[in-house]
């Protein structure tokens, strides 16, 4: 992938063209990536992804991510180093 902006399409191609069962994404950063992640998860593919924030409240109030969860999301807070 040459540009980060191409990530959402790469994620969708992995499911549509390569029959992926699991996709691991390091970080969802924008609305296109979140939409691609939701599409992938709705197709029955296991999706593991991270989002970065200092607090759980920041994630909950993030307008890009808010409302994208259909109930199948689990949160695992990282360590503070």
ABEGO torsion letter per residue (X at the ends): XABAAAAAAAAAAAAAAAGBABBBBABBABAAAAAAAAAAAAAGBBBBBBBBBABAAAAAABAAABGABAGABBBBBBBBX
